[in-house]
Amino acid sequence: MKGNQPALHEAVRAVFDRACEAELAGVNHDGGEAVEDGHGRHEERYVTVIYDPQGLPPEWPGVAAVVLVGREREVKGATTSTAHYYVTSLRGTAAELGRLIRRHWAVENELHWCLDVAFREDGNKTVAGHAGANLGLVRRVAASLLKQDPGKGSTKAKRLRAALDEQYLTQVLHGFTAD
């Protein structure tokens, strides 16, 4: 959650504030942690899940749990700490939800990188009406189709090939390889 849902964000923070004040006594919760070293960094992630949270806005009736992921990351001697809040309809363990959250962001980061490198999405300034959102959707569909193509080459190279070779473009749009 980010600031795009301010009432929900504040309510979830309040759930965790109340739980911490009570030192989690009487709170149905789970917790877990993960430590990773690699690529010149050390990262510790702490996942806390509170089930059946009370005090959320009424327009969020299907929330089964709220999740807090705290991250401490050290790179070249500099340490940063962040806290991120999530809502979920799943009643998974802290370990399960932590893995799902981490995988979700890996997919988001990969897609963002692909869209920026292969489609130069960050440089596109289309804002008229729904045009920006529509172009974004078309880019995501194109990236998905190009990624599914078993041929060799990067998404950027496949995009160029599709622009220059109508037969290859048709093959990509149909989602299978030609003979």
C-alpha positions as CSV (number, residue, x, y, z in Angstrom):
1,M,0.0,0.0,0.0
2,K,1.1,3.5,-0.7
3,G,-0.5,6.9,-0.3
4,N,-3.0,6.2,-3.0
5,Q,-5.3,4.7,-0.3
6,P,-4.7,7.0,2.6
7,A,-7.6,5.9,4.8
8,L,-6.6,2.2,4.4
9,H,-2.9,2.9,4.8
10,E,-3.6,4.8,8.1
11,A,-6.0,2.1,9.3
12,V,-3.4,-0.7,8.7
13,R,-0.7,1.3,10.4
14,A,-3.1,1.7,13.4
15,V,-3.6,-2.1,13.5
16,F,0.1,-2.6,13.9
17,D,0.5,0.3,16.4
18,R,-2.2,-1.2,18.6
19,A,-0.6,-4.7,18.3
20,C,2.8,-3.3,19.2
21,E,1.3,-1.4,22.2
22,A,-0.1,-4.7,23.4
23,E,3.2,-6.5,22.6
24,L,1.1,-8.7,20.4
25,A,-0.7,-10.2,23.4
26,G,-4.1,-11.5,22.3
27,V,-3.3,-10.7,18.7
28,N,-3.7,-13.6,16.1
29,H,-0.4,-13.2,14.3
30,D,2.6,-14.8,12.7
31,G,6.1,-13.6,12.0
32,G,9.2,-14.6,10.1
33,E,12.5,-13.3,8.9
34,A,14.9,-13.9,6.0
35,V,18.5,-12.9,5.6
36,E,20.3,-12.7,2.3
37,D,23.8,-11.7,1.2
38,G,24.8,-11.2,-2.4
39,H,25.8,-8.7,-5.0
40,G,27.6,-6.6,-2.4
41,R,24.7,-6.2,-0.1
42,H,23.3,-7.6,3.1
43,E,19.5,-7.6,3.5
44,E,17.3,-8.6,6.4
45,R,13.5,-8.8,5.9
46,Y,11.0,-9.2,8.8
47,V,7.5,-10.2,8.0
48,T,4.6,-9.8,10.5
49,V,1.1,-10.9,9.7
50,I,-2.0,-9.9,11.7
51,Y,-5.0,-12.0,10.9
52,D,-8.6,-10.7,11.1
53,P,-7.6,-7.0,11.5
54,Q,-10.0,-4.7,13.2
55,G,-10.6,-1.1,12.3
56,L,-10.2,-1.2,8.5
57,P,-12.5,1.0,6.3
58,P,-15.8,-0.8,5.5
59,E,-15.1,-0.8,1.8
60,W,-12.4,-3.4,2.5
61,P,-14.5,-6.3,3.8
62,G,-12.5,-9.2,2.3
63,V,-9.2,-8.5,4.1
64,A,-8.2,-11.6,5.9
65,A,-4.8,-10.3,7.1
66,V,-2.5,-7.3,7.1
67,V,1.2,-7.6,6.5
68,L,4.2,-5.5,7.6
69,V,7.5,-6.1,5.8
70,G,10.4,-4.4,7.5
71,R,13.6,-4.3,5.5
72,E,17.1,-3.4,6.6
73,R,19.6,-3.2,3.8
74,E,23.3,-2.5,3.9
75,V,25.2,-1.6,0.8
76,K,28.9,-0.4,1.0
77,G,28.5,0.4,4.7
78,A,25.3,2.5,4.3
79,T,22.2,1.0,6.0
80,T,18.7,1.9,5.0
81,S,15.5,0.7,6.8
82,T,12.0,0.7,5.3
83,A,8.6,-0.6,6.3
84,H,5.9,-1.6,3.8
85,Y,2.3,-2.5,4.5
86,Y,0.1,-4.9,2.6
87,V,-3.5,-6.2,2.7
88,T,-4.5,-9.7,1.6
89,S,-7.4,-12.0,1.4
90,L,-5.1,-14.9,2.0
91,R,-4.6,-16.4,5.4
92,G,-1.0,-17.6,4.7
93,T,1.9,-17.8,7.1
94,A,4.4,-15.0,7.3
95,A,6.9,-17.2,5.3
96,E,4.3,-17.8,2.5
97,L,3.2,-14.2,2.3
98,G,6.8,-12.9,2.4
99,R,7.7,-15.2,-0.5
100,L,4.6,-14.0,-2.5
101,I,5.3,-10.4,-1.9
102,R,9.0,-10.8,-2.8
103,R,8.0,-12.6,-6.0
104,H,5.4,-10.0,-6.9
105,W,8.0,-7.2,-6.7
106,A,10.5,-9.3,-8.7
107,V,7.9,-9.6,-11.5
108,E,7.0,-5.9,-11.3
109,N,10.7,-4.9,-11.4
110,E,11.4,-7.2,-14.4
111,L,8.4,-5.9,-16.3
112,H,9.3,-2.3,-15.5
113,W,12.8,-2.9,-16.7
114,C,11.6,-4.6,-19.9
115,L,9.1,-1.8,-20.7
116,D,11.7,0.9,-20.1
117,V,14.5,-0.8,-22.1
118,A,12.5,-2.4,-24.9
119,F,9.7,0.1,-25.2
120,R,11.3,3.3,-23.7
121,E,8.1,3.6,-21.6
122,D,9.6,6.1,-19.1
123,G,10.3,8.5,-21.9
124,N,6.7,8.5,-23.3
125,K,4.8,11.6,-22.2
126,T,1.4,10.7,-23.7
127,V,-1.3,12.2,-21.4
128,A,-4.3,13.1,-23.5
129,G,-7.4,11.4,-22.2
130,H,-6.9,7.7,-21.7
131,A,-4.2,7.5,-24.3
132,G,-1.3,7.0,-21.8
133,A,-3.1,4.1,-20.0
134,N,-4.2,2.5,-23.4
135,L,-0.6,2.7,-24.7
136,G,0.7,1.2,-21.5
137,L,-1.8,-1.7,-21.8
138,V,-0.7,-2.3,-25.4
139,R,3.0,-2.3,-24.4
140,R,2.3,-4.9,-21.6
141,V,0.4,-7.2,-24.0
142,A,3.2,-6.8,-26.6
143,A,5.9,-7.5,-24.0
144,S,4.0,-10.6,-22.9
145,L,3.6,-11.9,-26.4
146,L,7.3,-11.3,-27.2
147,K,8.4,-12.9,-24.0
148,Q,6.4,-16.0,-24.8
149,D,8.0,-16.4,-28.2
150,P,10.6,-19.2,-27.9
151,G,13.0,-17.6,-30.5
152,K,16.4,-16.3,-29.5
153,G,17.1,-12.7,-28.7
154,S,16.1,-10.0,-26.3
155,T,12.6,-8.5,-26.1
156,K,14.1,-5.4,-27.8
157,A,15.5,-7.4,-30.6
158,K,12.2,-9.4,-31.0
159,R,10.3,-6.1,-31.1
160,L,12.5,-4.8,-33.9
161,R,12.2,-8.1,-35.8
162,A,8.4,-7.9,-35.5
163,A,8.5,-4.4,-36.9
164,L,10.5,-5.5,-39.9
165,D,9.2,-9.0,-40.6
166,E,5.4,-9.3,-41.0
167,Q,5.5,-13.1,-40.9
168,Y,7.3,-13.0,-37.6
169,L,4.8,-10.4,-36.3
170,T,1.9,-12.7,-37.3
171,Q,3.7,-15.6,-35.5
172,V,4.1,-13.6,-32.3
173,L,0.5,-12.4,-32.4
174,H,-0.7,-16.0,-32.8
175,G,1.5,-17.1,-30.0
176,F,3.2,-20.0,-31.7
177,T,6.1,-20.6,-34.0
178,A,5.8,-21.0,-37.7
179,D,7.2,-24.0,-39.6
